[in-house]
Amino acid sequence: MYIPRKFELTDEQIAAALRTAGMAHLITPSADGLQITPLPMMYDPDNNALVSHMARANPHWHAAEEGSESVAIFTGLDGYISPSLYATKAEGGKVVPTWNYETINVYGTLAVHDDADWLLDHVGALTDRHERARETPWAVADAPDHFIAGQLKAIVGIEIAITRWEGKAKMSQNQPERNQNSVIQGLTNSADASERELAGAVTTYTAHTAPPTV
């Protein structure tokens, strides 16, 4: 991925983002071409890995037998930036539209876990992570054992042993300060909630304090 230095995320920022990341697009080359599957993934810092699961009927997991490198792509906030938001527009009109965004690519070797105990631990941890903020969180143990056992037979576990990663946050860091300020102001005043959220990201990244939101 092309990453100008101003937009490059540090290893610390990437690791922090992955601890709260959710959906990724997993891409793996195979004899039949690229296999692409959207998956909720969890970062396991102790083993430097990403873990997930997919439907047993999905042909993607068979690509693991080839031992090829896979990449999981996580995306964060993104949005259109109009030239009208730049203060310098009034200084000669030499401005063009652009797109602000966050993205992290995680590369590694794909392995498959077809073990009921591994899968049960995994789906339990994944569920607990996403349910913990709820007032009455649901747990895997809330469902009948025989029902869960049947569900586990329909999936396989996925683990990506991480070999490298890269992250990019293009959030107006390359603009002069007056443009950064006018972009933040314009997005903050927008009626679009996603643009107001983007304003917060521009604010923190241009102040060099932002954790990525992927």
N, C-alpha and C positions, 0 to 999 in steps of 0.2 A: 504494500500500500504506500502510495506517495504521501509523505508526512513532512511538510515544512517544519522547521524547528519551533516556530512560534506555536504550532498546534500539537506538538508531541506531548503525549502523556508519559509521566514517569512510571517506573515499575510499581512504586508505592500507590500511585493513583489507580493504576490498573487493578492491582490486587484488592484495593479497597472497593472499587466498583464491582468486581466479580463476587465479592462477599454478599452483595445485595442484588445481584443481577437475576433476571428471570429467563425470559424467552430468548433463544438464539436460533439461528439457522445453521444447521450442521451440514457441511458439504464434504463428500468423500468421492474420490474418483473410483470408477469400477469398469469392468469390461463392457458394460452397457452404457457407459457415459457417466456424467456426474450424478450422484445421488444427493438429493437435497431434502432435508426434513426439518421443519420447525419443532423445537423441543424446549421445554422448561429444563434448565440445567443448573446444577449446584456446583460451586467451587469447593474443592477439598484441599485446603492449603497444606495439611499435614502430609498428603501424598502427592501434592502438586498435580492435581487432576481435576477434570470436570466429570461429573456423573449425571446420568439421566436414564431414560428408558424409552422404548418405542414399541409399537405393535409388532408382534411376531410375524404378522402377514406382510409387513413392510420389507421389501427386498434390500433396503439400505444396509441393514446390519450384516448382510452376507459380504459386503465389500471389505469388511474388516479382515477377511481371510487373506487379502492381497497385501496387507501390511503397509499400505500407502498412507501418506500424510493426509489427515483431515483438518478442516478449519471450522471453528465455531464462531459465527459473527453475531456480536451483540450490538444493538443500536440503542441510543438514548434519545435525548431531546433533539428535535430538528425543526426547521422552519424557514420560510422564504424571508429574505431581507430586501425590501424595496429601496431603490435609490432615493426615494422621497424621504427616507428616514435619516439620510446623511446630512449633517450640517454643511458639508462642503459642496452640496448640490448648488447652493446659491453663489459659489465662488468660481463659476465657470462651467458647471454642468458636467464635469468629467467624472461621472460615477455610473456604475452599472449594477444590475441586480446580482444577488448571490444567494447562497443557501448556507445557513449555519447548521451544524450537526455534531453529534458525538458518535463514535463507533470504536469497538475493540474487536480485534481478530485474535483468536487463540488457536494455535497450531499444535498438533500432536498425533500420536498413533492411537487408532481406534481398537478397543478390545470389547468383547461381548461377555456378559455374565448371564448364564442360563441356569441360575441356582435359586431355588425358592427362598432360602434364608437370606441371601444377598438382596434379592428383590424386595422382600418384606421389610428389611432394615432400610432400604433405600426409599421406598414409597412412604414409609413411616416418617423418615427424616424430612422428606420433601413436603409431606402434608403438614407436619408440625411447623415447619418454617413459615408456610403461607397461612396457616390457621392461627398462629399465636397472637395476632393482633385482634382477633375477633373476641367478642364478649363471651360467647359460648363456642370455643373451638371444637371442631370435629376431629376425631382421631380414627386411625385405621381400626383400632380395637372396638370402635362403636358398631362396626358391621359384623355379621356372623362369620366365624372362621371359615366355614365351607364356601361361603360366597367370595371372600377375599382369596382363598386358595384357587378358585376358578378364575378369578380376574388375573391373578399372577401368571397363570398358564398362558394367557393371551399376550404377554409382553416379554421382552428380553431387556436386560440391563446393558447400558452403554457406559464405557469409561474412556476418557481421552487423557492419556499420559502426556502432559504438557511439555513440549520441547521449546517453545518460544511464544511470545505474544507481542502485540503492538497496539497502540491506542492513539486516537486522534480526536481532538476537540477543536473544531473550527468555529469560534465564537467571537468574531470581530477583533481578535487580538492584533491583527495586522493593520487595523484602522487607526488613524490619529485619534487622540483622546476626545476631541470634540465630536467626532463621528461616533465613537463608542457611547458617549453620553447621550447623543441624540437618538441613537438606536435604542438604548435602554429606555429613554423617555417615551419614544413612540410606541414601543412594544408594551410598555407598562400601561399606557393609556388606551390600548386596544380593547375592543369589546370581545375579542376572541381569547378565551381562557388559555389556550395553548400558546398564544403569543405572549401573554403575561407571564406564563411559566418560563418561556424562552428568555424573557427579559431578565429573570433572576439568574439564569445560567450565564448570560453575557456579563452581567454585573460581577459575578464571582470569578469567572475566568479572566476577565480583564483586570481584576484585582489580584490575580494569581493565588486564589484561595479555594478554587472549586474542586470538590470531589465529583467525578463523573457520575452521571445518573443512569448508566446502562445497567 
